[in-house]
């Protein structure tokens, strides 16, 4: 069963709608701007750069070192986890301050719906 989410969530189409309303451009133009932002950010990170939006935050790419782990399906077996490049986001000062002022409660771990073993097994007929 999927995790239950609380609160407001916004996808790219909804973000484009909000941008088009605030800026006074078409939804298609707003979506194209978001697509361009995404593409430019990815290209910059792949090239080893960083994208900083003053006050909002900075996107960067970092190499996470490989390490030895434990196989969750067989805890007695050790596995090697390879190094990988991951995206990182560091919040900017303005964003941090605005979130503090909002009075939002810190989020705990996402709730996961419990399922019985009978519910979790699927049959195909």
C-alpha positions as CSV (number, residue, x, y, z in Angstrom):
1,X,0.0,0.0,0.0
2,X,1.3,3.5,-0.7
3,X,2.3,6.1,1.8
4,X,-0.3,8.5,3.0
5,X,0.5,12.2,2.4
6,X,-0.8,15.1,4.3
7,X,-1.0,18.7,3.3
8,X,-0.6,20.7,0.0
9,X,1.4,19.1,-2.8
10,X,2.0,20.8,-6.1
11,X,3.1,19.1,-9.4
12,X,4.7,20.8,-12.4
13,X,1.3,21.5,-14.1
14,X,-0.1,23.1,-11.0
15,X,3.1,25.1,-10.6
16,X,2.9,26.3,-14.2
17,X,-0.8,27.4,-13.5
18,X,0.3,29.5,-10.5
19,X,3.2,31.1,-12.4
20,X,1.0,31.9,-15.3
21,X,-1.6,33.6,-13.0
22,X,1.0,35.6,-11.1
23,X,3.1,36.7,-14.1
24,X,0.4,37.1,-16.6
25,X,1.7,34.7,-19.2
26,X,0.0,31.6,-20.8
27,X,0.1,28.3,-19.0
28,X,2.1,26.9,-22.0
29,X,4.8,29.7,-21.6
30,X,5.0,29.0,-17.8
31,X,5.4,25.3,-18.4
32,X,8.1,26.0,-21.0
33,X,9.9,28.2,-18.5
34,X,9.8,25.4,-15.9
35,X,11.1,22.9,-18.5
36,X,13.9,25.2,-19.4
37,X,14.8,25.8,-15.8
38,X,14.9,22.1,-15.2
39,X,17.0,21.4,-18.3
40,X,19.5,24.2,-17.5
41,X,19.8,23.1,-13.9
42,X,20.4,19.5,-14.9
43,X,23.0,20.5,-17.5
44,X,24.8,22.7,-15.0
45,X,24.9,20.0,-12.3
46,X,26.1,17.4,-14.8
47,X,29.0,19.7,-15.7
48,X,30.0,19.9,-12.0
49,X,28.5,23.4,-11.4
50,X,26.0,24.8,-8.9
51,X,22.8,26.7,-9.4
52,X,22.1,29.4,-6.7
53,X,18.9,31.3,-6.4
54,X,19.8,33.9,-3.8
55,X,17.5,33.7,-0.8
56,X,15.8,30.5,-2.1
57,X,18.7,28.0,-2.1
58,X,21.4,26.3,-4.1
59,X,21.3,23.1,-6.1
60,X,24.5,21.1,-6.4
61,X,25.7,17.6,-7.2
62,X,27.8,15.6,-4.7
63,X,29.4,12.2,-4.9
64,X,28.3,9.9,-2.1
65,X,31.0,7.5,-1.3
66,X,30.6,3.8,-1.8
67,X,30.2,1.8,1.4
68,X,29.5,-1.7,2.7
69,X,25.9,-2.4,3.7
70,X,23.7,-5.3,4.8
71,X,21.3,-7.0,2.4
72,X,17.8,-6.3,3.8
73,X,16.5,-9.6,2.5
74,X,19.3,-11.6,4.0
75,X,20.8,-9.7,7.0
76,X,23.7,-12.1,7.4
77,X,24.9,-11.1,3.9
78,X,27.1,-8.0,3.4
79,X,26.8,-6.1,0.1
80,X,28.9,-3.4,-1.5
81,X,27.0,-0.2,-2.2
82,X,28.7,1.7,-5.1
83,X,29.5,5.4,-5.0
84,X,26.9,7.6,-6.8
85,X,26.4,11.2,-7.7
86,X,23.3,12.7,-6.0
87,X,21.6,16.0,-6.2
88,X,21.7,18.2,-3.1
89,X,19.6,21.3,-2.2
90,X,20.7,23.8,0.5
91,X,18.0,26.2,1.6
92,X,18.7,29.9,1.4
93,X,18.3,32.4,4.2
94,X,15.0,34.0,3.0
95,X,13.4,30.6,2.5
96,X,14.5,29.4,6.0
97,X,13.2,32.6,7.6
98,X,9.8,32.5,5.8
99,X,9.3,28.8,6.9
100,X,10.1,29.7,10.5
101,X,7.6,32.6,10.4
102,X,4.9,30.3,8.9
103,X,4.5,28.5,12.2
104,X,4.5,25.1,10.6
105,X,5.0,22.1,12.8
106,X,8.2,20.1,11.9
107,X,7.2,17.1,10.0
108,X,7.7,13.7,11.5
109,X,8.5,10.6,9.4
110,X,5.8,10.0,6.7
111,X,3.0,7.7,7.9
112,X,2.9,4.4,6.3
113,X,-0.4,2.5,6.2
114,X,-0.1,-0.9,7.8
115,X,-1.3,-3.8,5.7
116,X,-2.0,-7.4,6.7
117,X,-0.1,-10.1,4.9
118,X,-3.3,-11.1,3.1
119,X,-3.7,-7.5,1.7
120,X,-0.2,-7.3,0.6
121,X,-0.2,-10.4,-1.6
122,X,-1.7,-10.0,-5.0
123,X,-3.0,-12.7,-7.2
124,X,-3.3,-12.6,-10.9
125,X,-6.0,-14.6,-12.6
